[in-house]
Amino acid sequence: MTSTVPNAVEHADEQQPPITMFGPDFPYAYDDFLAHPAGLGQIPATEHGTEVAVIGGGLSGIVAAYELMKMGLKPVVYEADQIGGRLRTVGFEGCDDSLTAEMGAMRFPPSSTALQHYIDMVGLETQPFPNPLAEATPSTVVDLKGESHYAETIADLPQVYRDVAEAWNKCLEEGADFSDMNRAMRERDVPRIREIWAKLVEKLDNQTFYGFLCDSEAFRSFRHREIFGQVGFGTGGWDTDFPNSILEILRVVYTEADDHHRGIVGGSQQLPLRLWEREPEKIVHWPYGTSLKTLHTDGEPRPAVTRLHRTAGNRITVTDANGDIRTYQAAIFTAQSWMLLSKIACDDSLFPIDHWTAIERTHYMESSKLFVPVDRPFWLDKDEETGRDVMSMTLTDRMTRGTYLLDDGPDKPAVICLSYTWCDDSLKWLPLSASERMEVMLKSLGEIYPKVDIRKHVIGNPVTVSWENEPYFMGAFKANLPGHYRYQRRLFTHFMQDRLAEDKRGIFLAGDDISWTAGWAEGAIQTALNAVWGVMHHFGGETDPTNPGPGDVYDAIAPVELPED
């Protein structure tokens, strides 16, 4: 993908090793771990069939449950809403089932290698996602301050955009050792990754994204910073991220998380749903033909968890919305962590006080989307005067911010994501209904495309989401603020429980919030695999010596530990 402002350094050697989203905080090769023929580990036969609670049926919870089942444990999944979490694919009432909208995750980078393992496993296909100026995107319009620019490549944009691209390149090189880190990541040079990152964490933990730009001579121009915020690189403007820690942004660019995106054909929610029904070929204890679905009554997860507390013997006792009470030797919590503060009654003794503090301090970003179904991809029609596409993938400083055009062929119904927004831009939509949102969006887009009557192509009602208003999420994903590195380290490393007091063990945190790369499905999977290792270890199990797990090599690759005094 070529982004509106290209990623930091263009790589001349296309044959060099690919990036995997495994660092830099914890450079462990999860893709190798998953691909190894020895599997992820084993537990003593005396523990086979033991129930383990898995709270949250999003991707992280379903992956954890699937792998625990393969080891011979019996995962009991609790889900308050629907399997998939923020992998939520919906249809349009009265429209063909082939028309879908991705309310949560919709684009995935090739560096998500653990995610790709499961995509391949369940037989799903991917296709290029039409990001700004991506190869799969016929055209892009950048509309700022009432002035629109049509482009098929970045060369078609005014010089100032290329100046901003170059400023970002210089900023990353001078302030974050981008080329050195990129090379180390590609070569999986763990000592070098750790050396570079340790210095940057110490130097930059207190710095915002915006402050990082301001400290760069390359971004001394406010105009350049403003354009960068509104147009950005990869997937669009990044000004909503400006208050966040620059370390969060560096994780994205180092791992190429914002590059070469692909979408899952038919919708991303298929992945956890297929894992729920999948019958593993290699499985311990359970008969061939066992799936997560068959292990659950009526093939459905247990309902929402309403209470979590510790009982004698360091057990975890779970009460659900039906009033059913069950006690487990181990549990994995993958739901949004703020649920532990609000919707679930919890004992303070569940976690050490420092972990409670980290959960409470977790910062979430808001996000809203609205989709409409249309009769055909009319945007590919040509303007008679200019010969250009009549409408394009659009980045703007207007209310809509990002508009994406999604089709499956010239003669088939299609979908428009009229608006995809974050943080303050998302909150502006919150009081409005789906229909009211659509009216404002059509007005904004009508000012950019005065010749195009979008409304006449709409064939169904809009669908919308504001993740900050979803009762089981309260936000789109975690994004650390400056000074939050220590909190994130506590949450991510929670699976290493030999370091905890015995009365604080047995419940394992996992999921998007716990990941160093929140907002990406890869991070949810990696933390699930950490928790699987933790549960295996908790039951006295072990990995094969030829395939050490994340806990086995922890001391060699543990995240940087900053002083607290």
C-alpha positions in Angstrom: 0.0 0.0 0.0 1.1 3.5 -0.7 -0.5 5.7 1.9 -1.4 9.4 1.8 1.8 10.1 3.6 3.9 7.0 3.0 5.3 5.0 5.9 8.7 6.1 7.2 11.2 4.5 4.9 10.6 2.9 1.5 12.5 -0.5 1.4 14.5 -0.9 -1.7 15.1 -4.6 -1.3 11.7 -6.2 -1.6 13.3 -9.6 -0.9 14.2 -8.8 2.7 12.4 -10.8 5.5 8.9 -9.7 6.3 7.9 -7.9 9.5 5.9 -9.7 12.1 3.9 -7.8 14.8 5.8 -9.4 17.7 7.6 -6.5 19.3 9.3 -4.4 20.3 8.2 -4.7 23.9 8.1 -8.5 23.9 9.9 -9.8 20.7 8.5 -13.4 20.9 7.8 -15.3 17.6 4.2 -16.3 18.2 3.9 -17.4 14.5 6.7 -19.9 15.0 5.1 -21.1 18.3 1.8 -21.8 16.5 3.4 -23.4 13.5 5.6 -25.9 15.4 4.5 -29.5 15.0 5.0 -30.2 18.8 2.0 -27.9 19.6 1.7 -25.4 22.4 2.2 -27.7 25.3 0.6 -30.4 27.4 -0.9 -30.8 30.9 -0.8 -33.8 33.2 -3.4 -36.5 32.3 -4.8 -36.1 35.8 -6.0 -32.6 34.9 -7.7 -33.6 31.6 -11.4 -32.5 31.5 -10.9 -29.9 34.1 -13.1 -26.8 33.6 -11.5 -23.4 33.0 -13.6 -20.3 32.8 -13.0 -18.1 29.8 -14.8 -14.7 30.3 -15.4 -12.9 27.1 -16.2 -14.5 23.7 -14.2 -12.1 21.5 -11.3 -13.2 19.4 -8.9 -13.5 22.4 -11.3 -15.6 24.4 -12.2 -17.9 21.6 -8.6 -18.5 20.6 -7.7 -19.2 24.3 -10.6 -21.5 24.7 -9.8 -23.3 21.4 -6.2 -23.9 22.4 -7.1 -25.0 26.0 -9.6 -27.5 24.6 -6.9 -29.0 22.3 -4.7 -29.6 25.5 -7.5 -31.6 27.1 -9.1 -28.9 29.4 -12.7 -28.0 29.2 -13.1 -24.3 28.6 -16.4 -22.7 29.7 -16.9 -19.6 27.7 -19.0 -16.7 29.2 -20.3 -14.1 26.7 -22.6 -11.1 27.5 -23.5 -10.3 23.9 -22.3 -12.3 20.9 -19.3 -14.3 19.9 -16.8 -12.0 18.2 -16.4 -9.0 20.4 -15.1 -6.2 18.3 -14.9 -8.5 15.3 -18.6 -7.7 14.6 -20.0 -8.1 11.2 -23.6 -7.0 10.5 -26.0 -7.1 7.6 -28.6 -4.6 6.3 -32.3 -5.2 6.9 -34.0 -6.3 3.7 -30.8 -6.5 1.7 -28.9 -9.4 0.3 -26.9 -11.3 2.9 -23.7 -10.7 0.9 -23.9 -7.0 1.9 -22.1 -6.6 5.2 -20.6 -3.9 7.4 -17.6 -4.3 9.7 -18.6 -2.4 12.8 -15.3 -3.1 14.5 -12.1 -4.5 13.0 -12.1 -4.3 9.3 -8.5 -4.2 8.1 -5.5 -6.3 9.0 -1.8 -6.0 8.1 0.3 -8.9 6.8 2.5 -8.4 9.9 -0.4 -10.0 11.9 1.2 -13.4 11.4 -0.5 -15.1 14.4 -3.9 -13.8 13.2 -3.1 -15.1 9.7 -2.4 -18.6 11.2 -6.0 -18.8 12.4 -7.4 -17.2 9.2 -5.8 -19.9 7.2 -6.8 -22.6 9.7 -10.5 -22.0 9.3 -10.3 -21.5 5.5 -11.1 -17.8 5.2 -9.8 -15.6 2.4 -8.6 -12.0 2.5 -8.5 -9.2 -0.1 -6.8 -5.8 -0.3 -8.6 -3.1 1.7 -9.2 0.2 0.0 -7.2 2.6 2.2 -6.2 6.0 1.0 -4.1 5.7 -2.1 -3.7 1.9 -1.7 -3.2 -0.1 -4.8 -6.7 -1.5 -4.4 -8.2 2.0 -4.2 -9.1 3.5 -7.6 -8.8 7.1 -6.4 -8.6 9.2 -3.3 -9.8 12.7 -2.6 -8.1 14.8 0.1 -10.4 17.6 1.2 -9.0 20.2 3.6 -10.3 23.7 4.4 -12.7 23.5 1.6 -10.1 22.6 -1.0 -10.2 19.2 -2.7 -7.4 17.3 -4.4 -8.0 14.2 -6.5 -5.2 11.6 -6.6 -4.5 8.1 -7.8 -0.9 8.2 -6.4 0.8 10.6 -4.0 2.5 12.2 -7.0 -0.9 13.7 -7.9 -1.2 15.6 -4.6 0.3 19.1 -4.1 4.0 19.4 -3.0 3.1 20.2 0.6 1.8 16.7 1.1 5.1 15.2 -0.1 6.9 17.7 2.2 4.8 16.4 5.1 5.7 12.8 4.1 9.4 13.7 4.1 9.0 15.5 7.5 7.5 12.3 9.0 10.4 10.2 7.6 13.0 12.5 9.1 11.1 12.8 12.4 11.2 9.0 12.8 14.8 8.6 11.8 16.1 11.3 14.0 13.9 10.7 17.0 13.2 6.9 17.0 16.0 5.1 15.1 13.4 3.8 12.6 15.8 2.2 10.1 17.8 0.4 12.7 14.6 -0.9 14.4 13.0 -1.9 11.1 16.1 -3.9 10.2 16.3 -5.6 13.6 12.6 -6.4 13.4 12.9 -8.0 10.0 16.0 -10.0 11.0 14.3 -10.9 14.4 17.5 -9.6 16.1 16.1 -9.7 19.6 19.2 -8.3 21.4 19.3 -5.3 19.0 15.5 -4.7 19.3 15.8 -4.7 23.0 18.8 -2.4 23.0 17.1 0.2 20.8 13.7 0.0 22.5 15.1 0.2 26.1 16.6 3.6 25.3 13.5 4.9 23.6 11.1 3.7 26.4 13.2 5.6 29.0 13.5 8.6 26.8 10.0 8.9 25.4 7.5 7.3 28.0 6.5 10.8 29.1 6.1 12.2 25.6 2.9 12.7 23.6 2.7 12.0 19.9 2.2 15.7 19.3 5.1 16.7 21.5 7.3 14.2 19.6 6.4 16.0 16.4 7.0 19.4 17.9 10.5 18.4 19.1 11.5 17.5 15.6 13.1 20.2 13.4 11.4 18.6 10.4 7.9 19.5 11.9 8.7 23.1 13.0 5.9 24.2 10.7 2.5 24.2 12.3 0.9 23.9 8.9 2.8 20.6 8.4 1.7 19.3 11.8 -1.9 20.3 11.0 -1.9 18.5 7.6 -0.2 15.5 9.1 -2.9 15.3 11.8 -5.7 15.6 9.3 -4.3 13.3 6.6 -1.7 11.3 8.3 -0.2 8.1 7.0 -1.5 4.7 6.2 -5.2 4.8 7.2 -5.8 8.5 7.5 -5.4 11.4 9.9 -3.8 10.9 13.3 -4.7 14.1 15.2 -7.0 12.1 17.4 -3.9 10.2 18.6 -1.9 13.4 19.3 -2.5 13.3 23.1 -1.5 9.6 23.3 2.0 8.3 24.2 4.4 8.4 21.2 5.4 4.8 22.2 2.0 3.6 21.0 2.6 5.2 17.6 6.1 3.8 17.3 4.8 0.3 17.9 2.5 0.8 15.0 5.1 2.0 12.5 7.8 -0.4 13.6 5.5 -3.4 13.1 4.0 -2.0 9.8 0.6 -2.4 11.4 -0.7 0.5 9.3 0.5 -0.9 6.0 -0.8 -3.2 3.2 -4.1 -3.8 4.9 -6.4 -6.7 3.9 -10.0 -7.4 4.7 -11.6 -10.7 5.4 -13.9 -11.8 2.6 -17.4 -12.2 4.1 -16.6 -10.4 7.3 -14.2 -10.7 10.2 -16.7 -12.2 12.7 -16.5 -15.4 10.7 -13.1 -16.1 12.3 -14.2 -16.5 15.9 -17.5 -18.1 14.8 -15.6 -20.7 12.8 -13.2 -21.4 15.6 -16.2 -21.9 17.9 -17.4 -24.7 15.6 -14.1 -26.1 14.5 -13.2 -29.7 15.3 -9.4 -29.9 15.7 -7.6 -32.7 14.0 -5.1 -32.9 16.9 -6.8 -33.0 20.3 -6.0 -34.5 23.6 -8.5 -36.3 25.9 -11.6 -35.3 23.9 -13.0 -37.6 21.1 -12.5 -36.6 17.5 -15.4 -34.3 16.5 -15.3 -32.2 19.7 -15.6 -28.5 19.3 -16.1 -25.6 21.6 -19.7 -25.6 20.5 -20.3 -29.2 21.4 -18.7 -28.7 24.9 -21.4 -26.1 25.7 -25.0 -26.8 26.5 -27.2 -26.1 23.4 -24.0 -25.0 21.6 -24.1 -21.5 23.2 -21.7 -19.7 25.7 -22.8 -19.1 29.2 -24.4 -15.7 29.8 -22.8 -12.5 31.1 -20.7 -12.7 34.3 -22.0 -10.6 37.1 -19.7 -11.5 40.0 -16.1 -12.8 40.4 -14.6 -13.7 43.7 -12.0 -15.9 45.3 -13.0 -18.9 47.4 -11.1 -21.4 49.5 -8.1 -23.1 47.9 -7.4 -20.1 45.7 -10.4 -21.0 43.4 -12.2 -18.5 41.2 -15.9 -18.5 41.6 -18.1 -17.1 38.8 -21.7 -16.0 39.0 -23.5 -15.4 35.7 -26.6 -13.4 34.7 -28.8 -16.5 35.2 -27.7 -16.7 38.8 -25.7 -19.9 38.2 -22.6 -20.1 40.4 -19.6 -22.2 39.3 -16.1 -22.5 40.8 -12.9 -23.0 38.8 -9.3 -23.8 39.5 -8.4 -21.2 36.7 -10.0 -18.5 34.7 -9.0 -16.2 31.8 -10.6 -12.8 31.6 -10.6 -11.4 28.1 -13.4 -8.8 28.2 -12.9 -5.1 28.3 -11.0 -4.5 31.6 -13.2 -1.6 32.8 -16.0 -4.2 33.2 -14.1 -5.3 36.3 -14.7 -1.9 37.7 -18.4 -1.4 36.8 -20.6 -4.2 35.5 -18.9 -7.1 37.4 -18.9 -7.3 41.2 -15.3 -8.2 42.1 -13.3 -9.0 45.2 -10.3 -6.8 45.7 -8.4 -10.0 46.3 -8.7 -11.0 42.6 -5.6 -9.0 41.6 -2.7 -7.2 43.3 -3.4 -3.6 44.1 -0.9 -2.4 41.4 -2.8 -4.3 38.8 -6.1 -2.8 39.9 -4.5 0.6 39.5 -3.3 -0.3 36.0 -6.8 -1.4 35.1 -8.3 1.8 36.4 -5.8 4.0 34.6 -6.4 2.3 31.2 -7.2 4.9 28.6 -9.7 4.0 25.8 -10.3 5.7 22.5 -13.8 6.3 21.2 -14.8 5.3 17.7 -17.9 5.6 15.4 -18.8 4.2 12.0 -21.9 4.5 9.8 -22.5 2.3 6.7 -25.2 2.4 4.0 -26.0 -0.1 1.3 -26.1 1.1 -2.3 -27.4 -0.3 -5.6 -24.0 -0.5 -7.2 -20.5 1.0 -7.1 -21.5 4.2 -8.8 -18.4 5.9 -7.7 -16.5 4.2 -10.6 -18.6 6.2 -13.1 -16.5 8.8 -14.9 -17.1 12.5 -14.8 -17.8 13.6 -18.4 -15.7 16.8 -18.0 -12.7 15.6 -16.1 -12.6 11.8 -16.8 -12.1 11.2 -13.1 -14.1 8.9 -10.8 -17.2 10.7 -9.7 -16.5 9.8 -6.1 -13.4 8.6 -4.3 -12.1 7.2 -1.0 -12.2 10.5 1.0 -10.1 12.1 3.7 -11.4 15.4 5.0 -11.5 17.8 8.0 -15.3 17.8 7.8 -17.4 15.8 10.2 -17.1 12.6 8.2 -13.3 12.5 8.3 -12.9 9.1 6.5 -15.2 7.7 3.8 -14.6 4.2 2.4 -16.1 2.7 -0.8 -16.5 -1.1 -0.7 -17.7 -3.2 -3.6 -17.6 -6.7 -4.9 -17.9 -6.1 -8.6 -19.3 -3.4 -11.0 -22.8 -5.0 -11.3 -23.4 -5.9 -7.6 -24.8 -4.0 -4.7 -22.1 -2.3 -2.6 -21.5 -0.6 0.7 -20.3 2.9 1.7 -18.7 3.6 5.1 -19.9 7.2 5.1 -17.9 8.1 8.1 -15.2 6.5 10.3 -14.1 8.7 13.2 -12.2 8.7 16.5 -12.2 10.4 19.9 -13.7 13.9 19.8 -14.8 13.4 16.3 -16.7 10.3 17.4 -18.3 12.0 20.4 -19.8 14.6 18.0 -22.0 11.8 16.5 -23.0 10.3 19.9 -26.3 12.1 20.4 -27.5 11.4 16.9 -29.5 8.5 15.6 -28.3 6.5 12.6 -30.7 8.4 10.3 -29.6 11.8 11.7 -26.0 10.8 11.3 -26.5 9.9 7.7 -28.2 13.2 6.9 -25.2 15.2 8.3 -22.8 12.9 6.4 -24.6 13.2 3.1 -24.6 17.0 3.5 -20.8 17.1 4.1 -20.1 14.7 1.2 -22.4 16.8 -1.0 -20.2 19.8 -0.5 -17.2 17.7 -1.6 -19.1 16.0 -4.5 -21.8 18.5 -5.6 -22.5 16.6 -8.8 -23.1 13.3 -7.1 -26.5 12.3 -5.6 -25.5 9.6 -3.2 -29.0 9.4 -1.7 -30.6 8.1 -4.9 -28.3 5.0 -4.8 -29.1 4.1 -1.1 -31.2 0.8 -1.0 -31.5 0.3 2.8 -31.3 1.8 6.2 -27.9 2.8 7.6 -26.2 0.8 10.4 -24.0 2.6 12.9 -22.0 2.0 16.1 -20.4 4.2 18.7 -18.1 1.9 20.7 -18.0 4.3 23.7 -21.7 3.8 24.0 -21.7 0.0 23.8 -22.4 -1.4 27.3 -19.9 -4.2 27.2 -17.0 -2.2 25.6 -17.2 1.5 26.6 -14.6 2.4 24.0 -13.0 1.1 20.8 -9.6 0.1 22.2 -6.9 1.0 24.7 -4.4 3.7 23.9 -1.8 4.5 26.5 -1.3 8.1 27.6 2.2 9.4 28.5 3.5 7.8 31.6 1.4 4.7 31.2 4.1 2.3 30.2 4.5 0.9 33.7 0.8 0.2 33.9 0.8 -1.6 30.6 3.7 -3.7 31.6 1.9 -4.9 34.7 -1.1 -6.0 32.7 0.8 -7.6 29.8 3.1 -9.6 32.2 0.2 -10.8 34.4 0.4 -14.3 32.9 3.8 -14.8 34.7 2.2 -15.7 38.0 5.1 -17.4 39.7 6.0 -13.9 40.6 2.7 -13.3 42.4 1.6 -14.3 45.9 -0.3 -17.7 45.8 -3.6 -16.0 46.7 -3.3 -13.8 43.6 -2.9 -16.6 41.1 -5.3 -18.5 38.9 -7.1 -15.7 37.0 -5.3 -14.5 33.9 -5.8 -11.2 32.0 -5.8 -11.3 28.2 -7.4 -9.5 25.3 -7.0 -6.3 23.4 -6.5 -4.0 26.4 -3.7 -6.1 27.8 -1.8 -6.1 24.5 1.1 -3.7 23.6 -0.6 -3.3 20.2 -4.2 -2.6 21.2 -6.6 -2.0 18.3 -5.1 -4.8 16.3 -6.5 -8.4 16.4 -2.9 -9.7 16.5 -2.4 -8.3 20.0 -5.6 -10.0 21.2 -4.3 -13.3 19.9 -0.8 -12.9 21.4 -2.2 -12.2 24.9 -4.6 -15.2 24.5 -1.6 -17.4 23.8 0.3 -15.9 26.9 -2.7 -16.8 29.0 -2.9 -20.3 27.6 0.7 -20.8 28.6 -0.1 -19.4 32.0 -3.0 -21.8 32.5 -0.9 -24.7 31.3 1.8 -23.8 33.7 -0.7 -23.3 36.5 -1.9 -26.9 36.0 1.6 -28.3 36.1 2.0 -28.6 32.4 4.9 -27.8 30.1 5.8 -27.1 26.5 7.9 -29.3 24.3 11.7 -28.4 24.7 11.8 -27.8 21.0 9.0 -25.2 21.1 9.4 -23.0 24.2 6.4 -20.9 25.0 6.3 -17.2 25.9 6.7 -17.9 29.6 9.7 -20.2 29.0 11.7 -17.5 27.4 10.3 -14.7 29.5 13.5 -13.7 31.3 15.4 -13.3 28.0 12.8 -11.0 26.4 10.8 -9.4 29.2 9.6 -5.9 28.6 11.8 -3.1 29.8 11.2 -2.4 33.5 11.3 1.3 34.4 12.1 2.4 38.0 9.1 3.5 40.1 10.9 5.6 42.7 
